[in-house]
C-alpha cells in the first residue's frame, strides 16, 4: 500500500491550498482506487502532473485533451504526464518533462509539493505516480505535440465543484464512474477519479446528487473500481 508524502510547504503558499496539502500527507492508494498491483508484477513506471494555480476565476487545474487520432484514449481529457524515461531522476522529473513536451510548461514555473499514492492501472500495466504541484508562475501553454495533444485548458476549481457540472458516465461494458462536464470537456476515467477525491480532501466539493448518467460510446473498456480508477491516460 502506497501513501501520500508532502515534500514542501512554502511560506508563500496560497491559503486556498490548505487543507488539501495537509490531507494528502499519509493518504492511501485505496483512497483513490480499489485496484492493487499483484505481487510479483513488474509494471511500467509513469507520472502525471496535478498542477494547481491561481487563474482569473480563482484556483484552477491544468488539463489537456488527447488528440482524436491517437490509438489510445483518443479525445480524452487527462493530466499532463507519461512513461518514465531512463534519464528521469524521479516522478517529479517525469511529470515536469512530460508537461514541457506536451504543453510547453516551463518546469521552473511549477513547484512540486507532494507525491500522491502510487496507483496501479491493469489495462496498461502502468504504475502511475501523481505529482501534486503549485503553478507558482503561470504562463501561456499550448499543445506542443499536436499528434498527441489537441487542446489545453485551465479548469477552475469552482466549476469542477459546481454540482451542475458533476455527472456519472457509463461505459458500454457497464462500468460507471464520476465525471465532469466543464468548458466543453467531458472529464472521466482515471483523471476524474483523482479530481473527485482531491475535491473532497480539500473541502472544495459541494453537495450533489449523483443521479444523472451519461453514456460513453466508442471508448476503451475500463477496469471497474469503486472510486473511479478507470484506465489511465498515460500512453506507452
Secondary structure, 3 states (H helix, E strand, C coil): CCECEECCCCCCCCHHHCCHHHHHCCCEHHHCCCCCCCCCCCCEEEEEEEEEEEECCEEEEEEEEECCCCCCCCCCEECEEEECCCCCCCHHHHHHHHHHHHHCCCHHHEEEEEEEEEEEECCCCEEEEEEEEEECCCCCCCCCCCCCEEEEEEEEHHHHHCHHHEEEEEECCCCEEEEEEECCEEECHHHHHHHHHHHHHHCCCCCCCCCCEEEECCCCCCCCCCCCCCCCCCCC
